[in-house]
Amino acid sequence: MIRDEHNPRASIRSDSVELLRMIGAFAEAAGRAKDLQRLSDCILTPLSQQVGLPEAAIWVREFDASQYRLLAALGQSIAPTLPPALPGDHTLITYLSHTSRILRYEQERASPVGSALAAMRAALCIPLRSHRGLLGLCVLGPLNTDIHVSEADIAIAETIAHIACNALDHHMAQDDLRRSSTLMRRTDRLRSLEIMAGGFAHEIRNPLTSIKTFIQLAPQRQQDPVFIKEFSQLAIEDVHRIERLLHEILDYASYMTPQPSDVDLNELVTSCLCFVSATASQRGTHLRTTLAPDLPLLSLDRQQIKQVLLNLFLNALDAMPNGHGVICVQTRLLPHVDGTSWVQLRVEDEGCGIAPEHLEHIFDPFFTTKHSNSAGDGSGLGLTTAHQIVHDHGGKLLVESQVGAGSTFSVNLPAPGVRTTVSAARE
């Protein structure tokens, strides 16, 4: 930069403004980086330019802190010579874990740290630290250069490193959160499978007992037509019961990630109600629908949400003590919350309701009250699967219930609020 010899203060001020702009541009670019890879590329270039060293590389701590992996390198000749990972007990890692100062090879050449820097052809090593410890390190080189790095350049590099650490800490915290969430989901699923194994054994014990009894007695009672007729029918029903249970377990175990497409929720509700309308009519149950017009199209896996709706409709039918009563099905657009639009489906029955001590367990695998509250039969996997499907669509499955008065299940799904469907008719 050309300095104004007649006005050195103006020249210094100009340099300061340019420096502040550079740091501001770096902070903005670091804040926009969408992932660690892009952030690393963003960090290396300004550091390399500021200290005048053309080669640079950055290692970032792994999730379990057992090692630091090479995330990015600058300079054509440096990448092949660098280790892809540094163990947690590497000389540089150990040393930088207890200091925040920038290491210079010229000051450390006689120490083990200097030997480690030489192995990487590094003239400088910048620690990337936060309150969570050493997040990573950046080396710059090569060694065989006549470029002198001034104290001012070192100070600027430290400032850039501090800004980089804040952005790096944010991205690593987000990655840690995602991994923790994944581990929690896996743990919950393993727990569900454990409960499922016990529930499966319990559910098939009774039908297997009746089938076994029939097979044992059949040779002795084969001339008894009443026995053969009644027990053979019972055995067939129990076989069908076991088959249904196996199908539900396989559906739950083989649950797939949603494959979304644009779906008209009102149309899907109407379609699913057609499946249960005949049963409702036979039982004397009236279906009352209020479908809000102009709902936005939702990004949903049609088959999975259909499974949720059918489960809720059939549960509502089974909850009616004598079959008589009304099931109200409603769709509506909820008020905006924090700028997010939601579409809600409500299924309200006039059934026997759910006891308060059971409410917190209704989404647990194999938990069911159908054996005691209706003539219906259930494995206890329907609501578990429905809850999982709604959760994976970014929504919530909620329940309100009062014993003797009925239950209301609400499915809240996120809506884009852009395009709209054809208005649904009200019944």
N, C-alpha and C positions, 0 to 999 in steps of 0.2 A: 504494500500500500504506500502511495506517495504522501509524505508528511508535509505539512505547512511549516517551514522553518521559521517564518515570521510570526506565526501564532501557534506555538506548541500546544497550548491548552485546547485550542479548537481541534487540533489533530488528535489529541488524546480523547477528546469528547467524541469525535467521529469514530475512532476505533471502538470506544465503549458502546456506542449505539449499534455498530455493526455486530459486535459480540453479543449484545443483548438480543438482537434480532435472530442471530444464529441459534442461541440457546432457546429462545421462544419457539422458533420453527422446529427445533428438535423435540421440545416438550409436546408440541402439538402433534407431530408425527408419531411420537411414542404413544400418546393417548389414543390415536386412531388405529394403531396396530391391532389386528383382530385375533392374532394368535402369537405364540412364543416364537415361531419361526420368523414371522414378519418383524416382530419386535427386535429379534437378534440382528437381522439385517439392518434395521433402522439404527441400532446402537453402534455397530462396527464402523460404518462409513464416517460419521462425524468425529469419532474418536481417532480414527486413522488420519483424517484430514487435519485435525487439530494438532496432533503431535508430530505429524509429518512422517509417519512410519507406514509403508504401503501394505504390510502384511498384518492381519489381525484374525483372531479366533475367539470364540466364546463357548464356555461350557456351563451348563445349567444343572442344578441339583435334581436328581430323580425323586419321585414321590416318596420312596422309602428311605431316602438319604444315604443309601449304600454306595452310590457313585454319582459322578457328574458326567453327563453325556455331552459330546460335541454337537452343538446346535447349528453353528454357522461358521464359515471361514471366508476371509477376504484375501485375495491374492492367488494367482493361478498355481504357484509352485508350493504353497504352504500346506494345503489341505491333505495331500497324500502322506505327508510326513508326520501328521499329528495323530495322537492316540484317539480313537473314537470315544473312549470313556476314561475318566480318571477315578480310581478307587477312593473311597472315603479316607483312607490313610495315606494318600499320596502326599509327598513332601509339601507341595504348594497348598494343598487343601488344609493340611494340619496347621501350617504356619498362618495362613490367612484366616483361619477360624478364630484366631486370637488377636487379630490386628485389622485396622481399616486403612492402613497407609498403602500407597502405591509402591510396589517393589521395582527397583532399578537394578539391572544386571551389573552395572558398573560399581554399585555399592555392595552387591552380594556375591561377587564372583568367587570369593574364597570359601563360601559356605555351601552346605547342601542345597539351600534354596537357589544359589547361583548355578549349581550344576543342573538343577531341575529346569531353570530358565534357559540354560544353554541347550539342553536337550530339545527344547521347543523353539529354538532360534529366537527367543523373546528378549527384547531390550527392556520392555516394561510389562508388568503384570498388575492389573487393576482389579481389586476385590469388589464384588457386587454384594453388599450386605444390607440387611434390614433388621428390624427387631426380631425376625424369625431366624436370624443367623446368616451364615454364608449361603446366598442363593446361587452364586455362580462366580466365574472369574473370566477376565478378558486379557489376552496377551497380545502384544504388538511388537513387531520386529521388521526386518531381520536384525541380527546382531552386527553383521559386517556392513555398517553404514556410518557415514561421517556426520549424519544429522544430529545436531545437538538439541535436546529437549530442555527448554528453559523451565524455570520454576513457575513462570506465568502460565505456560502451556500445561504443566502438571496441575495447577490449580483449576484451570478451565476443564481439564479432563475429569478431575474429581467432581466438579459441578455437574457435568454431563452424566457421570456415573451415578450420582445421587438421584438425578431425575430418572435415569434408566432403572434404578433399583425400585423406585415407587411403582413404575409400570410393570416391571418384572414380578414384583411381589403380588400385584393385583392379578396378573395372569396365572401365576402359580397357585394362588389361593383359589381361583376359579377352577383350575384343573384338579386341585386337591378335593374341592367340594364335589365336582362331578364324579371323581373316582370313589369318594366316600359314599355318595348317593348310589352309585352302581353296586358297591359292596353291600350296602344296606338292603337294596332290592334283592340281591342274590341271597343274602341271609334270610330275608323275609320269605323268599320263595322256598329255600331249603326247609325253613320252619313249617311252611305250609305243606310241603311234601311229607314232612315227618308226621304232621297232624293227619294228613290225607291217608298215610299208610295205616295209622291206627283206626281212622274212621272207616276205611275200606274194609278192614278186617271185621269191624263191628257190624257194618251194613250188610255184608254177605253171609254173616254167621246164621241168621234166622232162615233166609231162603235156602241155604245149603242144608240146614238141618231138616227142613220139610222135604226137600228133594231126597235126601239120604233116607229119611223115614219111609217115604213112598217106595223107593227101590228095595229096601229091606223087607217091607211087608207085602209087596206085589206078588212074589211067588206063592205066599201062603193065602192071599186073598184074591187070587186071580179069578176065582169063580164068583166073586161078590161084585156085581155090576155097579152098585151104588158107590162102593169104595173106589173102584177103578175110575169111575166117572169123576167123582168129586176130587180125589187126590191127584189124578192126572191133570185136571184143570188147574189145581193149585200149584202143581209142579211146573206147568207151563208158564203160569203167571210169575212164579219166582225166577224162572230162567230169564224171562223178559226183563224182570227187575234188575237182575245181575247184568244183562246186556246193556240196559240203559245206563247203569252205573259205570260200566267200563267205557262207554262212549263219552260220558261226561268227564271222566278222569282223563281220557286221551285228549279231549278237547282242551282241558285245562293245562295238561302237561305240554301239549304241542302248540300252546298259544303263540301266535305270530305277531310281529310288530305291525301296527296298523298300516294299511296301504290306502291313503286318503284320496278322495276325489270329491268334486262338488256334489252335495246331496241336499235335496229339498226335504227338510225334516218333516214337514206336514204331510208330504206325499208318502214318506216312509212310515209315519204313524198310521195313516189311513190304511196302507197296505198290511201292516201287522195286525191291525184291529180286525181285518177281514178274516184272519186265521182263527181268531178267538170268538168271533161274533156268534157262530153256530153253537159253541159250547155255552156261551153266556145266555143265549136264548133258551136253550134246553134247561138251564138251571133257574131261569126266571130273573136273571141279572140284566139290568139295563145299562148300556154303555152310553155315556153322555160326553160328547167331545166339544171343545171350544178351541179351535185352532186359529191363532193370530194371523191375520193377513200380512203379506209383504215381509215375511221373515227373510233375513239374508241367507244365501246359500252357505252351507257349512262344509268345511273340509273334514270329511269323515270316511272311515272304512265302512261302507254300507252294510256289509254282511255282519261285521262285529256289532255295530249299533243296532242292527235288526235283532241280533241275539239278546242284547240288553233289553230292548223294548218288549220282546216276546216274554222274556223272563219276568219282567215287572207286571205285564198284563195277566199272565197265568198265575203269578203269586197273588195278585189282587183277587182273582176269581176264587182261588183256593182259600183265601182268608174269609170269604163270606160264609157265615155259620150255616145258613140254610139255603144258600144260593140266591135268596131274594135280597134286593137292594140295588144301589147305584154305584157304578165306578165312573168317576169323572177323570177325563184325560184332557189336559190343557197344554197348549204351547203359548209362549209369550216372549217378548223381548224385554229383558231386564234393563233397568236404568244403568247408565254408564258408571263404572267404578274405576277411578284412576285412569280414565281414558280408554278402558277396555269394555267392549260390548259382550254381553252374554245372552244366549238363548236358553230358555228353561222349558223342560218338559215335566209336568206334574201328573202323577198317577195317584188318585185319591180313592180309597175304598171305604165301605161302611162295615168292615169286617170286625173280627174279634180283637184286633189290635195286638201289640207286642208289649210284653211286660218290661218295665224299666230295667230289670236286671239282665234282660236278654238283648237289649238294644245295642250294647257295646260289642256284642259277639256275632251279630247277624251277618257280618262280612267274613267271618272266620270259616275256613274250609270245614265241611261236614256239620256245621251247626244248623239245625233246623228245628222248627216247632210244628211242622206240618203233621207229625204223627199224632199230636195231641189236640190240634185246633181244627182239623178238618178231615174230610175223607180223602183228601189228596195225599200224595206221597212224594217225598223229595229226598235227594241225596245231601243237600246242604252245600252244593258247589255252585248253584246258579248265581246267587248274589255275590259270591267270591269272584267268579269270573266277570260278572257285570261290573263290579267295583274296579277290577283291574283294567278292563277295557276303557271305562270312562276316565280313569286316572291317566292312562296312556294317550288319551286324546286331549289331555290338558284340562279336563273338566273335573267336576265333583259330583258324587252320588250321595245325597243326603236323605235322611229319614226322620219323620216325626210320627209319633204314635201314641195312642191313648187306649188302654185296655177297655174293651166294650164299645169304643167309638170308631175305631178304624185307624188306618195308617196312610201316610202320604209320603211317597218317594219322589224326590226331585232330582232331575239330571240337569246340571248346569254345564253348558258347553260354550267355549269361546267362539265368538263370531267376528268375521272380518268387517262386517258392516259396510260392504261396498255394493255388491250386486244383490238383487232381490229376486224372490221366486214369484210365481203367479199366486195371486191371493187365494187362500184356502177358504172353502165354504164352511160355514158354521152350521152345526147340527143342533 
